[in-house]
Amino acid sequence: MSREFVMNTYGRFNVVFEKGLGSRIYDDAGNEYIDFVSGVAVNCLGHSHPSIVNALTEQSKKLMHISNYYWNTEHTLLAEKLVENSDHSKVFFCNSGTEAVEGALKLARKYGKLKADHKNVILYMNNSFHGRSMGALSVTGQPKYQQDFKPLIGGVKQVEFNDIDDLIRNFDENVCGIIMEPIQGEGGVISASIDFLQEARKLCDKHDALLIFDEIQCGIGRLGSLYAYEQFGVIPDVITMAKALGGGFPIGAFMSNERASIALCPGDHGSTYGGNPLGCAVSLAVLKELMDGGVIASVTEKSEFIKESLNKLKDQYGVVKEVRGIGLLLGIVVEDPKKFVNECFSKGLLVVTAGTDVVRLLPPLNVSQADLEAALKILEEVMEIMSNEVSSVVISWT
């Protein structure tokens, strides 16, 4: 297989995957892996789920794309489903999380512009990740992603995550919006404190600015509720979503309350493929499984089982320093996350790093008890290996 024609933008494992079923995925040599990456929180129902396959098959026979000059049934049904199960009123559909973030930033800017010409500053958090396009990158609080692409867009200002005093210092009448992840996934599975979110809500109300939650990774069931904000008791003005929204099919969206949504009018924003019948039909099928099929309802119990098991292994082997996260967005803090990930891979478990010292666990939301136990067994084997290596070094040095 020739790879010379693919642009060199990813550090990939030397493996070619051919098929998947549920939480299991198979490479071109027939090797089996348990997938706890899930396409980075995308494959919420695992691989080749019958509901997704059926939705793709049936809708593709009828209508895939017509453009947004016309209405389509799936588009309106999906919007209704998302809104009726939220505290919001309007949805805009696009194709990815980054596009959803771009739309939310534009919404905040337009909202501020309608209030005053100077109301155009967007606050964002250090250690955050919102995407790689120029707008999303400008509010991503990690210099390693930004440095080579400066100058970025202006009118943005970084705030220390979970630092209420820093948030207050930077918030004034010039701010039109603030964007943050309720849980920083890429940044290391770091949760926002409820106090911090409450203060952000209070400041947005005081200064008439929009509170934007990036729920692209932590939303659509991953924390044990349809929307991540439900876990924190703070309602944002705008939510960005993608990843699990299509269960593997590309679709994104941002959703807002009434006061925010009226800022956008025809011509302000658009997306050629956004809201296409095929993507919306798949998303409807995914939401039906997650909500009506009881998948979301099972997340908390699975999460508690994993965390309890990991904490026992943490105490037993001393390799894991901390277990963190909510629902099935979990992280374990280890000394050498890359080595840990590679050891898991060699034993048939796919996991991924986050931040500088975290290994992320992102199983499908419908993962079976048997696959949870099999994955934990591999994690224990890796911890034992790494514990023995540390012991060897200590003995050797002594």
C-alpha positions in Angstrom: 0.0 0.0 0.0 1.5 3.3 -1.1 1.4 6.1 1.5 3.5 8.7 -0.2 0.6 10.6 -1.6 -0.9 11.4 1.9 0.1 14.7 3.5 2.2 14.2 6.5 0.0 15.8 9.2 -0.5 12.9 11.6 1.7 10.6 13.7 0.0 7.3 12.9 0.4 3.8 14.3 1.8 1.4 11.8 -1.5 -0.4 11.4 -4.3 -0.6 8.7 -7.7 -1.2 10.1 -10.2 -3.0 7.8 -13.4 -3.6 9.8 -15.0 -3.2 13.2 -18.0 -4.5 15.1 -19.1 -3.1 18.4 -16.2 -2.3 20.6 -13.8 -4.5 18.6 -11.8 -3.5 15.5 -9.7 -5.6 13.2 -6.6 -4.8 11.1 -5.6 -6.1 7.7 -3.7 -9.0 9.3 -6.7 -10.1 11.2 -5.6 -8.9 14.6 -8.3 -7.9 17.0 -8.3 -4.8 19.2 -10.6 -3.4 21.8 -11.3 0.2 20.8 -11.2 2.6 23.7 -10.5 5.6 21.4 -13.8 5.4 19.5 -12.5 7.7 16.8 -11.7 10.1 19.6 -15.2 10.0 21.2 -17.0 9.8 17.8 -18.1 6.2 17.6 -20.6 6.4 20.5 -22.3 3.2 19.4 -19.2 1.4 18.4 -18.5 0.1 14.9 -21.1 -1.0 12.4 -24.1 -0.5 14.6 -27.2 -1.8 12.8 -29.2 1.4 13.4 -26.5 3.5 11.7 -26.0 1.1 8.9 -29.8 1.0 8.3 -30.1 4.8 8.4 -27.3 5.2 5.9 -28.8 2.5 3.6 -32.4 3.6 3.7 -31.8 7.4 3.5 -29.2 7.1 0.7 -31.9 5.4 -1.4 -34.1 8.4 -1.0 -32.1 11.7 -0.8 -28.6 12.6 0.3 -28.1 16.3 -0.5 -30.2 19.1 -1.8 -28.6 22.3 -0.5 -30.0 24.7 2.0 -32.1 26.6 -0.5 -34.8 24.0 0.4 -36.2 22.3 3.4 -35.8 18.6 4.1 -37.6 16.5 6.6 -34.6 14.9 8.4 -33.1 18.4 9.0 -36.2 19.7 10.8 -36.8 16.5 12.8 -33.2 16.5 14.1 -33.4 20.2 15.0 -36.6 19.5 16.9 -35.1 16.5 18.7 -32.1 18.5 19.9 -34.0 21.6 20.9 -36.8 19.8 22.7 -34.3 17.9 24.9 -32.4 21.1 25.8 -32.8 24.6 27.2 -32.3 26.1 23.8 -34.3 27.1 20.8 -32.4 27.1 17.5 -29.8 24.9 15.8 -27.4 25.4 12.9 -26.0 22.3 11.2 -22.5 21.9 9.7 -20.0 19.1 9.2 -17.5 19.1 12.1 -16.6 20.3 15.5 -14.3 23.0 14.2 -17.0 24.3 11.9 -19.4 24.4 14.9 -16.8 26.4 16.9 -16.3 28.8 14.0 -20.1 29.4 13.8 -20.4 30.0 17.5 -17.6 32.5 17.4 -19.3 34.4 14.6 -22.5 34.3 16.5 -20.9 35.9 19.5 -19.2 38.6 17.4 -22.5 39.4 15.6 -24.3 39.5 18.9 -21.8 41.9 20.4 -21.8 44.0 17.2 -25.5 44.6 17.6 -24.9 45.9 21.1 -21.9 48.2 20.5 -19.0 48.4 18.0 -16.5 47.9 20.8 -18.2 44.7 22.1 -16.1 42.2 20.2 -13.7 40.5 22.6 -13.9 36.7 23.1 -12.4 35.1 26.2 -11.0 31.6 26.1 -9.2 29.2 28.5 -5.6 28.2 28.7 -5.0 24.5 28.0 -8.1 24.4 25.9 -8.6 22.9 22.4 -11.3 24.0 20.0 -10.0 23.0 16.6 -7.3 23.8 13.9 -8.9 26.3 11.6 -7.8 29.9 12.1 -10.7 31.1 14.2 -10.8 27.9 16.4 -7.1 27.9 16.7 -7.1 31.5 17.9 -9.2 30.4 21.0 -7.2 27.2 21.6 -5.1 27.9 24.7 -2.1 25.7 23.8 0.9 27.5 22.2 2.2 24.4 20.5 -0.8 24.4 18.2 -0.7 28.2 17.6 2.9 29.2 17.2 3.6 28.4 13.6 0.3 30.0 12.4 0.5 33.5 13.9 -0.8 36.1 13.5 -4.1 34.6 14.5 -7.4 36.5 14.7 -7.5 39.5 17.0 -10.0 40.4 19.7 -9.4 37.3 21.8 -8.0 37.0 25.3 -6.9 34.0 27.4 -8.1 33.3 30.9 -6.7 30.8 33.4 -9.1 27.9 33.5 -10.9 27.5 36.9 -9.4 30.8 38.2 -12.3 32.9 39.1 -10.2 36.0 40.0 -8.5 35.9 36.5 -11.9 35.5 34.9 -13.3 38.6 36.7 -10.2 40.6 35.9 -10.6 40.0 32.1 -14.3 40.4 31.9 -15.7 43.8 31.0 -18.2 45.5 28.6 -16.0 44.8 25.6 -16.6 41.0 25.9 -19.1 39.5 23.5 -18.6 35.9 24.4 -16.6 33.4 26.4 -15.8 29.8 25.1 -14.8 26.9 27.2 -15.0 23.1 27.5 -16.9 21.8 30.5 -14.2 19.1 30.5 -10.9 19.8 28.7 -10.5 16.5 26.8 -7.4 17.2 24.7 -5.9 19.2 27.5 -5.8 16.3 29.9 -9.4 15.4 31.0 -9.7 18.4 33.4 -13.1 19.3 34.6 -14.4 22.9 35.1 -15.4 23.6 38.6 -19.0 24.4 39.2 -18.1 27.6 40.9 -16.1 28.7 37.9 -18.9 28.0 35.5 -21.4 29.7 37.7 -19.2 32.8 37.8 -18.9 32.8 34.0 -22.7 32.6 33.8 -23.1 35.5 36.2 -20.6 37.7 34.3 -22.1 36.9 31.0 -25.5 38.0 32.3 -24.1 41.1 33.9 -22.2 42.2 30.8 -24.7 40.9 28.2 -22.2 38.4 26.6 -22.7 34.8 25.4 -21.5 31.8 27.3 -20.4 29.1 24.9 -19.8 25.5 25.9 -17.7 23.4 23.6 -19.3 20.0 24.1 -17.8 18.5 21.0 -16.0 15.8 22.9 -17.8 15.7 26.2 -21.4 16.0 25.0 -24.0 13.7 23.3 -24.2 11.3 26.2 -20.5 10.8 27.1 -20.9 12.2 30.6 -24.1 10.3 31.3 -26.6 13.0 30.1 -27.4 14.1 26.5 -25.7 17.5 27.0 -22.6 18.0 29.2 -24.0 21.2 30.8 -26.6 19.1 32.6 -23.9 17.6 34.8 -22.8 21.0 36.0 -26.2 22.8 36.5 -25.1 25.8 34.4 -26.9 26.6 31.2 -24.8 28.1 28.4 -26.2 30.4 25.7 -24.5 28.4 23.0 -23.4 24.8 22.7 -21.1 23.4 20.0 -21.4 19.7 19.2 -20.2 17.1 16.7 -18.3 13.8 17.1 -20.9 11.5 18.7 -23.7 13.4 17.1 -23.3 11.3 13.9 -21.8 8.2 15.6 -19.1 8.1 12.9 -20.8 10.0 10.1 -19.6 13.6 9.7 -22.0 16.1 11.2 -21.7 19.1 13.6 -23.9 21.8 15.0 -24.2 24.7 17.3 -27.3 25.4 19.2 -28.3 28.6 21.0 -31.1 30.2 23.1 -33.5 32.7 21.6 -31.6 35.9 22.6 -28.5 34.6 20.9 -30.0 33.1 17.8 -31.8 36.2 16.6 -28.4 37.8 16.0 -27.9 35.7 12.8 -29.9 36.5 9.7 -29.9 35.2 6.1 -26.4 35.6 4.6 -24.6 35.8 7.9 -23.5 32.1 7.9 -23.8 29.0 5.8 -22.6 25.5 5.1 -22.9 23.7 1.8 -23.3 20.2 3.3 -24.7 21.3 6.7 -28.1 19.7 7.5 -28.0 17.3 4.6 -30.7 14.6 4.7 -28.2 11.7 5.0 -26.2 13.1 7.9 -29.4 14.2 9.7 -31.0 10.8 9.3 -27.9 9.1 10.8 -27.9 11.5 13.7 -31.6 10.8 14.4 -30.9 7.1 14.5 -27.9 7.7 16.8 -30.0 9.8 19.2 -32.8 7.3 19.2 -30.4 4.6 20.4 -28.7 6.8 22.9 -31.9 8.2 24.4 -34.7 5.7 23.8 -32.5 2.7 23.7 -31.2 3.3 27.2 -27.5 3.8 26.2 -27.1 7.1 28.0 -28.9 5.8 31.1 -26.2 3.1 31.4 -23.2 5.4 31.2 -22.9 6.3 34.9 -23.0 2.7 36.1 -20.3 1.8 33.6 -18.2 4.8 34.6 -18.4 3.9 38.3 -17.3 0.3 37.5 -14.3 1.5 35.5 -13.3 4.2 38.1 -13.6 1.8 41.0 -11.5 -0.8 39.1 -8.9 1.7 38.1 -8.5 3.1 41.6 -7.9 -0.5 42.9 -5.2 -1.0 40.2 -3.8 2.5 41.1 -3.3 1.4 44.7 -2.0 -2.0 43.7 0.7 -1.1 41.2 1.5 2.6 41.9 1.8 3.4 38.1 -1.4 5.5 38.0 -1.2 8.7 40.0 -4.8 9.8 39.5 -8.1 8.7 37.9 -10.1 11.6 36.6 -13.1 12.4 34.5 -16.9 12.0 34.3 -19.0 9.3 32.6 -17.0 7.6 29.8 -14.6 10.5 29.3 -11.9 9.2 31.7 -8.2 9.8 32.1 -5.4 8.2 34.1 -2.4 10.2 35.0 0.9 8.3 34.4 4.6 9.0 34.2 5.0 8.1 30.6 1.7 8.2 28.7 3.2 7.4 25.3 4.8 4.3 26.5 1.6 3.3 28.3 -0.4 3.8 25.1 2.1 1.8 23.1 2.1 -1.1 25.6 -1.7 -1.2 25.4 -1.6 -1.2 21.6 0.8 -4.2 21.6 -1.7 -6.1 23.8 -4.7 -5.2 21.7 -6.2 -2.2 23.4 -6.5 1.2 21.7 -6.2 4.2 24.0 -5.0 7.8 23.4 -2.9 10.4 25.2 -4.2 13.8 26.5 -2.2 16.7 27.8 1.3 15.9 29.0 0.7 13.1 31.4 -2.7 11.5 30.8 -4.0 8.5 29.0 -7.6 8.9 27.8 -10.2 6.2 27.9 -13.1 6.7 25.5 -15.0 3.5 25.1 -18.2 3.4 23.0 -21.1 4.3 25.3 -22.8 1.0 24.6 -19.6 -1.0 25.5 -20.4 -4.4 27.0 -19.4 -5.5 30.5 -17.3 -8.3 28.9 -15.3 -5.7 26.9 -14.9 -3.5 29.9 -13.5 -6.3 31.9 -11.2 -7.4 29.0 -9.9 -3.8 28.6 -9.3 -3.5 32.3 -7.3 -6.8 32.3 -5.0 -5.4 29.6 -4.7 -2.1 31.5 -3.6 -4.1 34.6 -1.1 -6.1 32.5 0.4 -2.8 31.3 0.5 -1.4 34.8 2.3 -4.5 36.0 4.9 -4.3 33.2 5.6 -0.6 34.0 5.7 -1.2 37.7 8.2 -4.0 37.3 10.3 -1.7 35.1 10.4 1.0 37.7 11.3 -1.6 40.4 14.2 -2.9 38.2 15.6 0.6 37.7 15.5 1.2 41.5 17.1 -2.1 42.3 19.8 -1.6 39.6 20.5 1.9 40.9 20.7 0.6 44.5 
